[in-house]
Amino acid sequence: MVRTSPADLYIAFKKIKEDALSSHPAASVLILAAPDVDAVCACKLMTCYRSI
């Protein structure tokens, strides 16, 4: 298990937000999933199948 400090998480989240806001005019979606089998499978299902 990787241990991070709250300051590291704040910096990472700030960078993610900056990257998302700078991708104009395209929209971006960030999907976070827990590192367990059910969450990873659900994330895979949500990102593989796109509605037409």
Helices and strands as residue ranges (DSSP letters): H 6-21, H 37-48
